[in-house]
Structures are given as C-alpha cells and as structure tokens.
Amino acid sequence: MHEIWWEVRFANGLVVSQQRGASYEHLDRVHLKSFLIRDRDGPVVELIAEQGRTGNNLVYRCRTVMLGGIQTEVVLAGWIPQGPIYVVDPEALQVYESETFLYGDPVFYPPMPMLFENWVADHPSAILKPAFERID
C-alpha cells in the first residue's frame, strides 16, 4: 500500500503532521490555514481555508470500500457544507472529487460529526455515477 498521511499548516507558519504523531481530534481548527493529504513525494490534495471555509468546516475520514470487487481503504477530506470533497485511493494514488456530499453514495455520503467537530451536513443531493461500493 502506498503510504499517505495528513499535514496541517497554520496561519502562524506552524506545521503538524499525522506522520509525526499529531491527532486530528486535537487540531487547532481556528487557526488552520490548509489541510494536505500527502505522500513522500509531496501533496496529493490540498484543502485551503478560504472563501468562507474554516477549520471548523473540515472533515477527514478513512473509509473501507469495495473497488472492483476488492476491499480497500480510502481517505475522504473536504469542507462541510460547501465542498469540495476529495477521496484519495492510496493504493492506486487516484483522487476522486465531488462538489458536495452525496446522500446515498457509497463513498461521498456525509459523515456524522465527531464530538470535537462543529458542523452540520444538511443538503441532500443526487447520486452521480459512484466509483465505489459502500460496505458498512
């Protein structure tokens, strides 16, 4: 499996990384400037807090899905409610994008907020052609 991890850059220049033991739960969301999904070669996806997006709107999840009949782990990251939402398949190092969460979609469905997250996803949308099958 191709190794990927998240990295956060803050307005004051500080950088914290999952690879160095940082916790998603304990991120300083108020001062978050960007959230990166990266690998050893650099950023794969970068989410920048701008145009009304803040660290309080950030969502990050690992999901287990069926892709071509094979169970795989993917990483979802994006902004609630305005999007965009990205799904990274670390095995193939492919990125899928949606403008918003898609109710009923096997991967882009809206997550439930964790206790430390301060957002609500409440905008239904039609299912497009899904790339994955939901297994939970």
MARBA-3410 file (N, C-alpha, C, O; in Angstrom, 1 decimal):
136
0.8,-1.2,0.0,0.0,0.0,0.0,0.9,1.2,0.0,1.9,1.3,0.7 ~ 0.5,2.2,-0.8,1.2,3.5,-0.8,0.9,4.3,0.4,-0.3,4.4,0.8 ~ 1.9,4.7,1.1,1.7,5.5,2.4,1.3,6.9,2.1,2.0,7.6,1.4 ~ 0.2,7.3,2.7,-0.2,8.7,2.7,-0.6,9.1,4.1,-0.8,8.3,5.0 ~ -0.5,10.4,4.4,-0.9,11.0,5.7,-1.3,12.4,5.5,-1.2,13.0,4.4
-1.9,13.0,6.6,-2.3,14.4,6.5,-1.3,15.3,7.2,-0.5,14.8,8.0 ~ -1.3,16.5,6.8,-0.4,17.5,7.3,-1.2,18.8,7.4,-2.0,19.2,6.4 ~ -1.1,19.6,8.4,-1.9,20.8,8.6,-0.9,22.0,8.7,0.1,21.9,9.4 ~ -1.2,23.0,8.0,-0.4,24.3,8.1,-1.3,25.3,8.8,-2.5,25.5,8.4 ~ -0.8,26.1,9.7,-1.5,27.1,10.4,-1.1,28.5,10.0,0.0,28.6,9.4
-1.9,29.5,10.3,-1.7,30.8,9.9,-0.3,31.4,10.4,0.3,32.2,9.7 ~ 0.2,30.9,11.5,1.4,31.4,12.1,2.6,30.6,11.5,3.8,30.9,11.9 ~ 2.4,29.7,10.5,3.5,29.0,9.9,3.8,27.7,10.5,4.6,26.9,9.9 ~ 3.2,27.3,11.6,3.4,26.0,12.2,2.8,24.9,11.3,1.8,25.1,10.7 ~ 3.5,23.8,11.3,3.1,22.6,10.5,3.0,21.5,11.5,4.0,21.2,12.2
1.9,20.7,11.5,1.8,19.5,12.2,1.4,18.4,11.3,0.7,18.6,10.3 ~ 1.8,17.2,11.6,1.6,16.0,10.7,1.2,14.8,11.4,1.6,14.5,12.6 ~ 0.3,14.1,10.8,-0.2,12.8,11.3,1.0,11.8,11.4,1.1,11.0,12.3 ~ 1.9,11.9,10.5,3.1,11.1,10.4,4.0,11.3,11.7,4.8,10.4,12.0 ~ 3.9,12.5,12.2,4.8,12.8,13.4,4.0,12.8,14.7,4.4,13.3,15.7
2.8,12.1,14.7,2.0,11.8,15.9,0.9,12.8,16.2,0.3,12.7,17.3 ~ 0.7,13.8,15.3,-0.4,14.8,15.6,-1.8,14.1,15.5,-1.9,13.1,14.8 ~ -2.7,14.6,16.3,-4.1,14.0,16.3,-5.1,14.9,15.6,-5.1,16.1,15.9 ~ -5.9,14.3,14.8,-6.9,15.0,14.1,-7.9,15.6,15.1,-8.4,16.7,14.9 ~ -8.2,14.9,16.2,-9.1,15.4,17.2,-8.6,16.6,17.9,-9.4,17.5,18.3
-7.3,16.8,18.0,-6.7,17.9,18.8,-6.2,19.1,17.9,-5.5,19.9,18.4 ~ -6.6,19.1,16.6,-6.2,20.2,15.8,-6.7,21.5,16.2,-7.9,21.6,16.7 ~ -5.9,22.6,16.1,-6.4,23.9,16.4,-7.1,24.4,15.1,-6.5,25.0,14.2 ~ -8.4,24.1,15.1,-9.2,24.4,13.9,-9.4,25.9,13.6,-9.6,26.3,12.5 ~ -9.3,26.7,14.6,-9.5,28.2,14.5,-8.4,28.8,13.6,-8.6,29.7,12.8
-7.2,28.3,13.8,-6.0,28.9,13.0,-5.5,28.1,11.9,-4.5,28.3,11.3 ~ -6.3,27.1,11.5,-5.9,26.2,10.4,-5.9,27.0,9.0,-6.9,27.7,8.7 ~ -4.9,26.9,8.3,-4.8,27.6,7.0,-5.0,26.6,5.9,-5.6,26.9,4.9 ~ -4.4,25.4,6.0,-4.6,24.4,4.9,-4.4,23.0,5.5,-3.7,22.8,6.5 ~ -5.1,22.0,4.8,-5.1,20.6,5.2,-4.6,19.9,4.0,-5.3,19.9,2.9
-3.5,19.1,4.1,-2.9,18.4,3.0,-3.0,16.9,3.2,-2.8,16.4,4.3 ~ -3.4,16.2,2.2,-3.1,14.7,2.1,-1.9,14.6,1.3,-1.8,15.1,0.2 ~ -0.9,13.9,1.8,0.4,13.9,1.1,1.0,12.5,1.2,0.6,11.7,2.0 ~ 2.0,12.3,0.4,2.8,11.1,0.4,4.3,11.6,0.4,4.6,12.8,0.5 ~ 5.2,10.7,0.3,6.6,11.0,0.4,7.1,12.0,-0.7,8.1,12.6,-0.6
6.4,12.0,-1.9,6.7,12.9,-3.0,6.1,14.3,-2.9,6.5,15.2,-3.6 ~ 5.2,14.5,-1.9,4.6,15.8,-1.8,3.1,15.8,-1.6,2.5,14.7,-1.4 ~ 2.4,16.9,-1.7,1.0,17.0,-1.6,0.2,16.2,-2.7,0.6,16.2,-3.9 ~ -0.8,15.5,-2.3,-1.7,14.8,-3.2,-3.0,15.6,-3.4,-3.4,15.8,-4.5 ~ -3.5,16.1,-2.3,-4.7,17.0,-2.3,-4.4,18.1,-1.2,-3.9,17.8,-0.1
-4.7,19.4,-1.5,-4.6,20.4,-0.5,-5.9,21.1,-0.4,-6.5,21.6,-1.4 ~ -6.4,21.3,0.8,-7.6,22.0,1.1,-7.2,23.3,1.8,-6.6,23.3,2.9 ~ -7.6,24.4,1.2,-7.2,25.7,1.7,-8.4,26.4,2.3,-9.5,26.4,1.8 ~ -8.2,26.9,3.6,-9.3,27.6,4.3,-9.4,29.0,3.7,-8.7,29.9,4.1 ~ -10.3,29.1,2.8,-10.6,30.4,2.2,-12.1,30.4,1.7,-12.7,29.4,1.7
-12.6,31.6,1.3,-13.9,31.7,0.7,-15.0,31.1,1.7,-15.8,30.4,1.3 ~ -14.9,31.5,3.0,-15.9,31.1,4.0,-15.5,29.7,4.6,-16.2,29.3,5.5 ~ -14.5,29.0,4.1,-14.1,27.8,4.7,-13.2,28.0,5.9,-12.4,28.9,5.9 ~ -13.4,27.3,7.0,-12.5,27.4,8.1,-12.2,26.0,8.6,-12.8,25.0,8.2 ~ -11.3,25.9,9.6,-11.0,24.6,10.2,-12.2,24.0,10.8,-12.3,22.8,11.0
-13.2,24.8,11.2,-14.4,24.2,11.8,-15.3,23.5,10.8,-16.1,22.7,11.1 ~ -15.0,23.8,9.5,-15.8,23.1,8.4,-15.1,21.9,7.9,-15.6,21.2,7.0 ~ -13.9,21.6,8.4,-13.1,20.5,7.9,-13.6,19.1,8.3,-14.1,18.9,9.4 ~ -13.6,18.2,7.3,-14.0,16.8,7.6,-12.9,15.9,7.0,-12.4,16.1,5.9 ~ -12.5,14.9,7.8,-11.5,13.9,7.3,-11.9,12.6,7.9,-12.2,12.4,9.0
-12.0,11.6,7.0,-12.4,10.3,7.3,-11.6,9.2,6.5,-11.3,9.4,5.4 ~ -11.3,8.1,7.2,-10.8,6.9,6.5,-12.1,6.0,6.3,-12.8,5.8,7.2 ~ -12.2,5.5,5.1,-13.4,4.6,4.8,-12.9,3.3,4.1,-12.0,3.3,3.3 ~ -13.6,2.2,4.5,-13.4,1.0,3.8,-14.5,0.7,2.8,-15.6,0.8,3.1 ~ -14.1,0.5,1.5,-15.0,0.4,0.4,-14.6,-0.8,-0.5,-13.5,-1.4,-0.3
-15.5,-1.2,-1.3,-15.2,-2.2,-2.3,-15.0,-1.5,-3.7,-15.8,-0.7,-4.1 ~ -13.8,-1.8,-4.2,-13.4,-1.2,-5.5,-13.1,-2.3,-6.5,-12.1,-3.0,-6.3 ~ -13.9,-2.5,-7.5,-13.7,-3.6,-8.4,-13.7,-5.0,-7.7,-13.0,-5.9,-8.2 ~ -14.6,-5.1,-6.7,-14.7,-6.4,-6.0,-13.6,-6.6,-5.0,-13.5,-7.7,-4.3 ~ -12.7,-5.6,-4.8,-11.6,-5.7,-3.8,-11.8,-4.7,-2.7,-12.1,-3.5,-3.0
-11.7,-5.2,-1.4,-11.9,-4.3,-0.3,-10.6,-3.4,-0.2,-9.5,-3.9,-0.2 ~ -10.8,-2.1,0.0,-9.7,-1.2,0.1,-10.0,0.0,1.0,-11.2,0.3,1.2 ~ -9.0,0.6,1.5,-9.2,1.8,2.4,-9.0,3.0,1.5,-8.1,3.1,0.7 ~ -9.9,4.0,1.7,-9.7,5.3,1.0,-9.8,6.4,2.1,-10.2,6.2,3.2 ~ -9.3,7.6,1.7,-9.3,8.7,2.6,-10.2,9.8,2.0,-10.1,10.1,0.9
-11.1,10.3,2.8,-12.0,11.4,2.4,-11.7,12.7,3.2,-11.5,12.6,4.4 ~ -11.6,13.8,2.5,-11.3,15.1,3.1,-12.1,16.1,2.4,-12.2,16.1,1.1 ~ -12.6,17.1,3.1,-13.3,18.2,2.4,-13.9,19.2,3.4,-13.5,19.2,4.6 ~ -14.8,20.0,2.9,-15.4,21.1,3.7,-16.9,20.8,3.7,-17.5,20.5,2.7 ~ -17.5,21.0,4.9,-18.9,20.9,5.1,-19.4,22.3,5.4,-18.8,23.0,6.2
-20.5,22.8,4.8,-21.3,22.1,3.8,-21.0,22.5,2.4,-21.5,21.9,1.5 ~ -20.0,23.4,2.2,-19.9,23.9,0.8,-19.0,23.1,-0.1,-19.0,23.4,-1.3 ~ -18.3,22.1,0.4,-17.4,21.4,-0.5,-16.2,22.2,-0.9,-16.0,23.3,-0.4 ~ -15.3,21.7,-1.8,-15.4,20.4,-2.4,-15.0,19.2,-1.5,-14.4,19.5,-0.4 ~ -15.2,18.0,-1.9,-14.9,16.8,-1.2,-14.0,16.0,-2.0,-14.3,15.8,-3.2
-12.9,15.5,-1.5,-12.0,14.6,-2.2,-11.9,13.3,-1.6,-11.9,13.1,-0.3 ~ -11.7,12.2,-2.4,-11.5,10.9,-1.9,-10.2,10.4,-2.6,-10.0,10.5,-3.8 ~ -9.2,10.0,-1.7,-7.9,9.5,-2.2,-7.9,8.0,-2.1,-8.1,7.5,-1.0 ~ -7.6,7.3,-3.2,-7.4,5.9,-3.1,-5.8,5.7,-3.1,-5.1,5.9,-4.1 ~ -5.3,5.4,-1.9,-3.8,5.4,-1.7,-3.2,4.2,-2.5,-2.0,4.3,-2.8
-3.9,3.2,-2.7,-3.4,2.0,-3.4,-3.0,2.4,-4.9,-2.0,2.1,-5.4 ~ -4.0,3.1,-5.5,-3.8,3.5,-6.9,-3.3,4.9,-7.0,-2.9,5.4,-8.1 ~ -3.2,5.6,-5.9,-2.9,7.1,-5.8,-3.8,7.9,-6.8,-3.2,8.7,-7.6 ~ -5.1,7.6,-6.8,-6.0,8.3,-7.6,-6.9,9.2,-6.7,-7.1,8.8,-5.5 ~ -7.3,10.3,-7.2,-8.2,11.2,-6.4,-9.5,11.4,-7.2,-9.5,11.6,-8.4
-10.6,11.3,-6.4,-11.9,11.5,-6.9,-12.5,12.7,-6.2,-12.1,13.0,-5.1 ~ -13.3,13.5,-6.9,-13.8,14.8,-6.4,-15.3,14.9,-6.6,-15.8,14.4,-7.6 ~ -15.9,15.5,-5.6,-17.3,15.9,-5.7,-17.5,17.3,-5.2,-16.8,17.7,-4.3 ~ -18.5,18.0,-5.7,-18.7,19.4,-5.3,-19.3,19.4,-3.9,-19.2,20.4,-3.2 ~ -20.0,18.3,-3.5,-20.7,18.3,-2.2,-20.8,16.8,-1.8,-20.5,15.9,-2.5
-21.3,16.6,-0.6,-21.6,15.3,-0.1,-22.8,14.8,-0.8,-23.7,15.6,-1.2 ~ -22.9,13.5,-1.1,-24.0,12.9,-1.9,-24.7,11.9,-1.1,-24.2,10.8,-0.8 ~ -25.9,12.2,-0.6,-26.7,11.2,0.2,-26.9,10.0,-0.6,-27.3,10.0,-1.8 ~ -26.6,8.8,0.0,-26.8,7.5,-0.7,-25.6,7.1,-1.5,-25.6,5.9,-1.9 ~ -24.6,7.9,-1.7,-23.4,7.5,-2.5,-22.6,6.6,-1.6,-22.5,6.8,-0.4
-22.0,5.6,-2.2,-21.2,4.6,-1.4,-20.0,5.2,-0.7,-19.4,4.5,0.3 ~ -19.4,6.3,-1.1,-18.2,6.9,-0.5,-18.4,8.3,-0.1,-18.0,8.8,0.9 ~ -19.1,9.1,-1.0,-19.2,10.6,-0.8,-20.4,10.9,0.1,-20.9,12.0,0.2 ~ -21.0,9.9,0.9,-22.1,10.2,1.8,-21.6,11.0,2.9,-20.4,10.9,3.3 ~ -22.4,11.9,3.5,-22.0,12.7,4.6,-21.7,12.0,5.9,-22.5,11.1,6.2
-20.6,12.3,6.5,-20.3,11.6,7.8,-21.1,12.2,8.9,-21.6,13.3,8.8 ~ -21.2,11.5,10.0,-21.7,12.0,11.3,-20.6,12.8,11.9,-19.5,12.4,11.9 ~ -20.9,14.0,12.5,-19.8,14.8,13.1,-19.3,14.1,14.4,-20.1,13.4,15.1 ~ -18.0,14.1,14.6,-17.4,13.6,15.8,-17.6,14.7,16.9,-17.9,15.8,16.6 ~ -17.5,14.3,18.2,-17.7,15.3,19.3,-17.0,16.6,19.2,-17.4,17.6,19.6
-15.8,16.5,18.6,-14.9,17.7,18.5,-15.1,18.5,17.3,-14.5,19.6,17.1 ~ -16.0,18.0,16.4,-16.3,18.8,15.1,-17.5,19.6,15.3,-18.5,19.2,16.0 ~ -17.6,20.8,14.7,-18.6,21.7,14.9,-19.3,22.1,13.6,-19.2,23.3,13.1 ~ -20.0,21.2,12.9,-20.6,21.4,11.7,-21.8,20.5,11.5,-22.0,19.5,12.3 ~ -22.7,20.8,10.5,-23.9,20.0,10.2,-23.9,19.9,8.7,-23.8,20.9,8.0
-24.1,18.7,8.3,-24.3,18.4,6.8,-25.8,18.2,6.6,-26.4,17.3,7.1 ~ -26.5,19.1,5.9,-27.9,19.0,5.7,-28.4,19.4,4.3,-29.5,19.9,4.1 ~ -27.6,19.0,3.3,-28.0,19.3,1.9,-28.1,18.1,1.1,-27.0,17.6,0.7 ~ -29.3,17.5,0.8,-29.4,16.3,0.0,-28.9,16.6,-1.4,-29.0,17.7,-1.9 ~ -28.5,15.5,-2.1,-28.0,15.7,-3.4,-28.3,14.4,-4.2,-28.4,13.3,-3.5
-28.3,14.4,-5.5,-28.5,13.2,-6.3,-27.2,12.4,-6.3,-26.1,12.9,-6.2 ~ -27.3,11.1,-6.5,-26.2,10.2,-6.7,-25.7,10.3,-8.2,-26.5,10.2,-9.1 ~ -24.4,10.5,-8.3,-23.8,10.5,-9.6,-23.4,9.1,-9.9,-23.8,8.2,-9.2 ~ -22.5,8.9,-10.8,-22.0,7.5,-11.1,-21.0,7.2,-10.0,-19.8,7.7,-10.1 ~ -21.3,6.3,-9.0,-20.3,6.1,-8.0,-19.1,5.2,-8.5,-19.3,4.3,-9.3
-17.9,5.5,-7.9,-16.7,4.8,-8.3,-16.6,3.6,-7.3,-15.8,2.7,-7.6 ~ -17.3,3.6,-6.2,-17.1,2.6,-5.2,-18.4,2.0,-4.7,-19.5,2.5,-5.1 ~ -18.3,0.9,-4.0,-19.5,0.3,-3.3,-19.3,0.4,-1.8,-18.2,0.1,-1.3 ~ -20.3,0.9,-1.2,-20.3,1.0,0.3,-20.4,-0.3,0.9,-21.2,-1.1,0.5 ~ -19.6,-0.6,2.0,-19.7,-2.0,2.6,-20.1,-2.0,4.0,-20.3,-3.0,4.6
-20.3,-0.8,4.6,-20.8,-0.8,6.0,-22.3,-0.7,6.1,-22.8,-0.7,7.2
END
